[in-house]
Amino acid sequence: MLLSIVRNELTEDLIYIIEKYKLGLHQNKEKDYEIWFKEMLTDLKISRSTKNSDVLIYKKDDEVLYNYNEKDGCFYIDFNKIWSVFKMNFYLKDNEIRLLTKSMVVKYLNLNLNDITTIWEVRNLW
């Protein structure tokens, strides 16, 4: 039973993400969703929240896309602008998005892998 559950979770994209970001394979290859998300992680303006000094706000073109709470390690991703694009345009599942975003945020924003959890957020709380 456990084996069948694991097999159902192992999509082609999940295997690719695990192999690339956990095992270091496929380094010369990029899927469309990686190219898109890398663009969404570049040219960000970072500021500290005036409401909560533990929170960094990441904006692109004056739109808040991400918030990072340094204290609890949660990296909040805007659902409507980012997370839903993974789901609706690239057909990724939540577990695939979570693993991919965590790996790419760590890589491109230089955050500590052990201290970060990616979570989607519908509204901007900061």
Backbone as a chain_set.jsonl record, in Angstrom:
{"seq": "MLLSIVRNELTEDLIYIIEKYKLGLHQNKEKDYEIWFKEMLTDLKISRSTKNSDVLIYKKDDEVLYNYNEKDGCFYIDFNKIWSVFKMNFYLKDNEIRLLTKSMVVKYLNLNLNDITTIWEVRNLW", "coords": {"N": [[0.827, -1.196, 0.0], [1.852, 1.32, 0.861], [3.9, 1.584, -0.999], [2.43, 1.875, -3.386], [1.238, 4.344, -2.927], [3.487, 6.0, -2.864], [4.403, 5.632, -5.506], [2.296, 6.846, -6.899], [2.724, 9.502, -6.246], [5.079, 10.113, -7.508], [5.592, 11.894, -10.001], [6.578, 12.723, -13.381], [7.634, 15.321, -13.417], [8.179, 15.73, -10.677], [10.148, 13.797, -10.206], [12.145, 14.778, -11.923], [12.656, 17.303, -10.677], [13.582, 16.489, -8.135], [15.828, 14.984, -8.919], [17.365, 17.004, -10.136], [17.634, 19.166, -8.231], [18.173, 17.959, -5.801], [19.929, 15.84, -6.299], [21.741, 16.844, -8.075], [21.713, 16.413, -10.827], [20.986, 16.866, -14.38], [21.914, 19.487, -14.844], [22.451, 21.105, -17.042], [20.08, 21.532, -18.23], [16.883, 23.073, -18.534], [13.581, 23.37, -17.557], [10.481, 24.779, -18.809], [9.021, 25.956, -16.687], [11.021, 26.42, -14.823], [12.612, 28.341, -16.101], [10.76, 30.431, -16.311], [10.222, 30.907, -13.536], [12.759, 31.585, -12.6], [13.092, 34.012, -13.862], [11.166, 35.399, -12.45], [12.433, 35.639, -10.079], [14.484, 37.36, -10.415], [15.928, 40.657, -10.525], [14.678, 41.777, -8.286], [13.374, 44.011, -5.854], [14.298, 44.527, -2.611], [13.047, 45.046, 0.599], [12.672, 45.97, 4.062], [9.942, 45.133, 6.111], [7.728, 47.566, 7.427], [5.916, 46.989, 9.321], [6.634, 44.632, 10.563], [9.642, 43.8, 11.721], [11.038, 41.478, 11.252], [10.493, 40.644, 8.741], [11.179, 40.411, 5.301], [10.472, 42.045, 2.28], [9.826, 41.268, -1.028], [9.818, 42.725, -4.112], [8.782, 43.058, -7.494], [8.77, 45.116, -10.201], [7.252, 46.95, -8.698], [5.304, 45.338, -7.539], [4.369, 43.243, -4.899], [5.723, 40.124, -4.56], [6.788, 38.185, -2.947], [7.312, 37.36, 0.501], [9.524, 37.147, 3.19], [9.915, 35.705, 6.227], [12.281, 36.083, 8.461], [12.571, 35.165, 11.03], [10.883, 32.876, 11.473], [11.445, 31.422, 9.218], [9.743, 31.15, 7.049], [8.902, 31.455, 3.706], [6.892, 33.309, 1.918], [4.845, 32.999, -0.866], [3.214, 34.727, -3.378], [0.014, 33.754, -4.145], [-1.76, 34.281, -6.344], [-0.139, 35.53, -8.271], [2.124, 33.949, -8.613], [2.18, 31.16, -7.495], [-0.26, 30.062, -8.476], [0.222, 30.194, -11.201], [2.133, 28.223, -11.614], [0.463, 26.041, -11.126], [-1.747, 26.328, -12.942], [-0.703, 27.012, -15.484], [1.579, 25.443, -15.851], [0.903, 23.048, -14.789], [1.751, 21.871, -12.388], [1.891, 20.073, -9.286], [1.125, 20.773, -5.807], [3.146, 19.697, -4.079], [5.273, 19.455, -5.853], [5.65, 22.097, -6.624], [6.329, 23.222, -4.164], [8.809, 21.945, -3.555], [10.355, 22.701, -5.8], [10.231, 25.568, -5.684], [11.381, 26.089, -3.184], [14.0, 25.091, -3.576], [14.899, 26.716, -5.71], [14.609, 29.312, -4.682], [16.433, 29.251, -2.591], [18.762, 28.908, -4.093], [18.828, 31.181, -5.903], [18.222, 33.436, -4.369], [19.897, 33.262, -2.323], [19.288, 32.111, 0.227], [19.178, 30.249, 3.306], [19.019, 26.827, 3.039], [18.24, 25.02, 5.075], [16.714, 26.544, 6.733], [14.35, 27.376, 5.57], [10.953, 27.406, 4.463], [8.663, 27.089, 1.907], [5.614, 28.686, 1.243], [2.357, 29.193, -0.002], [0.56, 32.255, -0.282], [-2.446, 34.012, -0.154], [-3.17, 36.643, 0.292], [-1.552, 39.79, 0.872], [0.163, 40.176, 3.717], [1.963, 41.905, 4.762]], "CA": [[0.0, 0.0, 0.0], [2.74, 2.476, 0.922], [4.603, 1.657, -2.281], [1.518, 2.413, -4.402], [1.092, 5.77, -2.626], [4.729, 6.633, -3.312], [4.4, 5.609, -6.971], [1.334, 7.842, -7.365], [3.287, 10.817, -6.007], [6.269, 10.311, -8.325], [5.316, 12.343, -11.361], [7.783, 12.997, -14.16], [8.199, 16.589, -12.959], [8.74, 15.564, -9.341], [11.411, 13.058, -10.365], [13.099, 15.731, -12.501], [13.011, 18.298, -9.658], [14.413, 15.807, -7.136], [17.128, 14.666, -9.524], [18.141, 18.218, -10.407], [17.923, 20.005, -7.073], [18.667, 17.168, -4.677], [21.017, 14.954, -6.704], [22.68, 17.567, -8.917], [21.66, 15.976, -12.22], [20.269, 17.739, -15.33], [22.321, 20.87, -14.613], [22.472, 21.866, -18.295], [18.724, 21.51, -18.766], [15.9, 23.856, -17.792], [12.188, 23.249, -17.992], [9.821, 26.079, -18.981], [8.65, 26.527, -15.396], [12.239, 26.921, -14.183], [12.982, 29.574, -16.803], [9.796, 31.447, -15.89], [10.387, 31.258, -12.133], [14.044, 32.275, -12.457], [12.808, 35.41, -14.24], [10.39, 35.991, -11.355], [13.342, 35.797, -8.935], [15.543, 38.311, -10.761], [15.607, 42.089, -10.482], [13.755, 42.055, -7.19], [13.715, 45.052, -4.882], [14.091, 43.951, -1.281], [12.948, 46.023, 1.679], [12.209, 45.418, 5.334], [8.586, 45.54, 6.439], [7.584, 48.558, 8.492], [5.001, 46.415, 10.311], [7.284, 43.524, 11.254], [11.063, 43.923, 11.375], [11.573, 40.156, 10.879], [10.007, 40.302, 7.407], [11.706, 41.047, 4.097], [9.482, 42.114, 1.209], [10.444, 41.18, -2.349], [8.945, 43.298, -5.126], [9.21, 43.131, -8.893], [7.924, 46.116, -10.864], [6.384, 47.518, -7.651], [4.319, 44.37, -7.047], [4.905, 42.312, -3.911], [5.606, 38.731, -4.99], [7.237, 37.286, -1.886], [7.683, 37.856, 1.825], [10.333, 36.162, 3.906], [10.008, 35.926, 7.659], [13.589, 35.572, 8.879], [12.455, 34.537, 12.349], [10.326, 31.517, 11.412], [11.941, 30.746, 8.022], [8.698, 30.973, 6.046], [8.999, 32.27, 2.504], [5.522, 33.35, 1.409], [4.776, 33.22, -2.3], [1.894, 35.204, -3.757], [-0.718, 32.689, -4.834], [-2.331, 34.706, -7.619], [0.881, 35.952, -9.238], [3.192, 32.956, -8.786], [1.802, 29.766, -7.214], [-1.325, 29.618, -9.39], [0.802, 30.039, -12.536], [2.683, 26.862, -11.622], [-0.636, 25.078, -11.169], [-2.626, 26.48, -14.094], [0.034, 27.083, -16.753], [2.575, 24.379, -15.951], [0.236, 21.835, -14.275], [2.5, 21.251, -11.293], [1.169, 19.822, -8.044], [1.658, 21.55, -4.685], [4.417, 19.159, -3.583], [6.284, 19.779, -6.862], [5.883, 23.543, -6.512], [7.025, 23.465, -2.9], [10.202, 21.507, -3.685], [10.992, 23.543, -6.803], [10.398, 26.95, -5.209], [12.366, 26.102, -2.1], [15.328, 24.899, -4.159], [15.291, 27.867, -6.527], [14.737, 30.472, -3.798], [17.721, 29.085, -1.913], [19.822, 29.108, -5.084], [18.87, 32.498, -6.532], [18.13, 34.508, -3.379], [20.937, 32.967, -1.326], [18.736, 31.84, 1.552], [19.66, 29.0, 3.88], [18.132, 25.696, 2.743], [17.728, 24.382, 6.286], [15.867, 27.463, 7.488], [13.279, 27.933, 4.753], [9.792, 26.655, 4.028], [7.871, 27.918, 1.002], [4.183, 28.596, 1.499], [1.613, 30.169, -0.793], [-0.242, 33.203, 0.479], [-3.415, 34.64, -1.034], [-3.173, 38.091, 0.515], [-0.305, 40.358, 1.345], [0.006, 40.519, 5.133], [3.072, 42.73, 5.241]], "C": [[0.866, 1.252, 0.0], [3.466, 2.67, -0.396], [3.7, 2.237, -3.369], [1.279, 3.906, -4.174], [2.312, 6.529, -3.126], [4.77, 6.696, -4.834], [3.443, 6.653, -7.54], [1.864, 9.26, -7.221], [4.451, 11.13, -6.938], [5.901, 10.638, -9.771], [6.635, 12.567, -12.074], [8.447, 14.29, -13.699], [8.818, 16.473, -11.576], [10.07, 14.824, -9.405], [12.482, 13.99, -10.914], [13.585, 16.729, -11.448], [13.911, 17.684, -8.601], [15.788, 15.517, -7.706], [17.975, 15.919, -9.711], [18.566, 18.925, -9.136], [18.406, 19.239, -5.856], [19.89, 16.337, -5.05], [22.024, 15.614, -7.64], [22.725, 17.122, -10.367], [20.961, 17.038, -13.076], [20.686, 19.207, -15.215], [22.352, 21.719, -15.888], [21.089, 21.972, -18.936], [17.827, 22.392, -17.907], [14.523, 23.649, -18.407], [11.587, 24.661, -18.097], [9.495, 26.726, -17.64], [9.868, 27.03, -14.626], [12.67, 28.248, -14.8], [12.066, 30.711, -16.363], [10.043, 31.876, -14.445], [11.716, 31.964, -11.886], [13.873, 33.754, -12.823], [12.043, 36.123, -13.125], [11.223, 36.178, -10.078], [14.461, 36.794, -9.226], [15.006, 39.738, -10.713], [14.563, 42.427, -9.425], [14.286, 43.197, -6.329], [13.342, 44.503, -3.51], [14.054, 45.079, -0.258], [12.464, 45.318, 2.941], [10.816, 45.973, 5.622], [8.592, 46.578, 7.552], [6.668, 48.048, 9.604], [5.652, 45.326, 11.148], [8.746, 43.488, 10.818], [11.715, 42.589, 11.008], [11.266, 39.804, 9.424], [10.69, 41.128, 6.322], [10.635, 40.964, 3.021], [10.231, 42.137, -0.121], [9.435, 41.664, -3.387], [9.604, 43.218, -6.5], [8.237, 44.074, -9.583], [6.856, 46.657, -9.915], [5.249, 46.605, -7.182], [4.993, 43.435, -6.049], [4.646, 40.894, -4.402], [5.893, 37.765, -3.859], [7.457, 38.069, -0.604], [8.48, 36.757, 2.499], [10.428, 36.562, 5.366], [11.292, 35.27, 8.147], [13.513, 34.804, 10.199], [11.945, 33.097, 12.263], [10.724, 30.758, 10.141], [10.901, 30.515, 6.94], [8.883, 31.975, 4.909], [7.633, 32.2, 1.839], [5.529, 33.763, -0.058], [3.352, 33.626, -2.65], [1.181, 34.138, -4.591], [-1.152, 33.119, -6.233], [-1.281, 35.001, -8.68], [1.921, 34.882, -9.536], [2.669, 31.525, -8.676], [0.759, 29.253, -8.214], [-0.809, 29.448, -10.817], [1.438, 28.655, -12.666], [1.576, 25.831, -11.797], [-1.399, 25.133, -12.496], [-1.886, 26.45, -15.44], [0.985, 25.91, -16.95], [2.082, 23.053, -15.369], [1.056, 21.104, -13.212], [1.599, 21.091, -10.077], [1.85, 20.598, -6.917], [3.004, 21.025, -4.185], [5.56, 19.44, -4.563], [6.657, 21.262, -6.774], [6.703, 23.848, -5.272], [8.509, 23.108, -3.007], [10.967, 22.388, -4.67], [11.251, 24.948, -6.274], [11.416, 27.032, -4.09], [13.781, 26.011, -2.665], [15.783, 26.13, -4.93], [15.434, 29.139, -5.697], [16.076, 30.421, -3.067], [18.855, 29.418, -2.88], [19.931, 30.557, -5.55], [18.756, 33.666, -5.561], [19.095, 34.302, -2.222], [20.384, 32.845, 0.099], [19.21, 30.466, 2.011], [18.628, 27.894, 3.705], [17.493, 25.11, 3.998], [16.716, 25.251, 7.031], [14.622, 27.925, 6.743], [12.187, 26.91, 4.429], [9.017, 27.571, 3.092], [6.393, 27.614, 1.189], [3.485, 29.585, 0.571], [0.742, 31.008, 0.115], [-1.169, 33.929, -0.489], [-3.385, 36.162, -0.883], [-1.831, 38.544, 1.068], [-0.499, 40.831, 2.79], [1.036, 41.522, 5.617], [3.007, 44.114, 4.678]], "O": [[0.627, 2.161, -0.795], [3.629, 3.8, -0.858], [4.168, 3.02, -4.196], [1.133, 4.656, -5.139], [2.179, 7.586, -3.744], [5.142, 7.728, -5.393], [3.746, 7.279, -8.556], [1.489, 10.137, -7.999], [4.779, 12.3, -7.137], [5.902, 9.767, -10.642], [7.691, 12.599, -11.443], [9.672, 14.36, -13.597], [9.873, 17.054, -11.322], [11.02, 15.201, -8.719], [13.61, 13.992, -10.421], [14.786, 16.976, -11.335], [14.905, 18.295, -8.209], [16.801, 15.774, -7.055], [19.181, 15.891, -9.466], [19.742, 19.253, -8.977], [19.001, 19.834, -4.957], [20.787, 16.146, -4.229], [23.05, 15.016, -7.967], [23.688, 17.427, -11.071], [20.409, 18.001, -12.544], [19.867, 20.09, -15.471], [22.284, 22.946, -15.805], [20.958, 22.452, -20.063], [17.993, 22.451, -16.689], [14.342, 23.744, -19.621], [12.127, 25.615, -17.537], [9.679, 27.933, -17.481], [9.753, 27.978, -13.85], [13.051, 29.173, -14.082], [12.528, 31.816, -16.078], [10.071, 33.071, -14.152], [11.787, 32.857, -11.041], [14.44, 34.633, -12.173], [12.251, 37.313, -12.887], [10.767, 36.799, -9.118], [15.302, 37.044, -8.361], [13.807, 39.983, -10.841], [13.68, 43.256, -9.646], [15.49, 43.324, -6.109], [12.211, 44.072, -3.285], [14.919, 45.955, -0.25], [11.92, 44.215, 2.887], [10.554, 47.154, 5.397], [9.368, 46.478, 8.503], [6.645, 48.609, 10.7], [5.278, 45.114, 12.301], [9.044, 43.178, 9.665], [12.837, 42.575, 10.501], [11.729, 38.778, 8.926], [10.773, 42.353, 6.4], [9.971, 39.939, 2.87], [11.154, 42.929, -0.311], [8.349, 41.102, -3.529], [10.825, 43.301, -6.631], [7.025, 43.86, -9.554], [5.695, 46.802, -10.296], [4.333, 47.061, -6.498], [6.065, 42.897, -6.323], [3.501, 40.505, -4.632], [5.331, 36.671, -3.801], [7.745, 39.265, -0.619], [8.147, 35.577, 2.391], [10.955, 37.623, 5.701], [11.377, 34.045, 8.236], [14.308, 33.897, 10.443], [12.502, 32.201, 12.897], [10.383, 29.584, 9.992], [11.149, 29.757, 6.002], [9.002, 33.18, 5.132], [7.258, 31.175, 1.269], [6.148, 34.759, -0.433], [2.395, 32.953, -2.266], [1.695, 33.686, -5.614], [-0.93, 32.393, -7.202], [-1.508, 34.749, -9.864], [2.538, 34.902, -10.601], [2.708, 30.768, -9.646], [0.883, 28.144, -8.733], [-1.349, 28.638, -11.57], [1.3, 27.995, -13.695], [1.738, 24.858, -12.533], [-1.665, 24.095, -13.102], [-2.403, 25.915, -16.42], [1.178, 25.438, -18.07], [2.781, 22.043, -15.454], [1.054, 19.875, -13.147], [0.669, 21.868, -9.867], [2.997, 21.025, -7.048], [3.906, 21.812, -3.899], [6.697, 19.643, -4.139], [7.831, 21.625, -6.843], [7.651, 24.632, -5.317], [9.367, 23.887, -2.591], [12.104, 22.776, -4.402], [12.362, 25.464, -6.398], [12.229, 27.956, -4.057], [14.66, 26.776, -2.268], [16.938, 26.541, -4.813], [16.3, 29.964, -5.987], [16.764, 31.434, -2.943], [19.796, 30.127, -2.523], [21.032, 31.105, -5.587], [19.155, 34.782, -5.896], [19.106, 35.072, -1.262], [20.94, 33.401, 1.046], [19.596, 29.627, 1.196], [17.495, 28.014, 4.171], [16.318, 24.742, 3.977], [15.954, 24.754, 7.859], [13.901, 28.789, 7.242], [12.452, 25.738, 4.163], [8.74, 28.717, 3.446], [5.978, 26.459, 1.28], [3.972, 30.699, 0.378], [0.25, 30.541, 1.142], [-0.724, 34.408, -1.532], [-3.563, 36.881, -1.866], [-1.084, 37.762, 1.656], [-1.243, 41.778, 3.044], [0.986, 41.948, 6.771], [3.865, 44.944, 4.978]]}, "num_chains": 1, "name": "protein.A"}
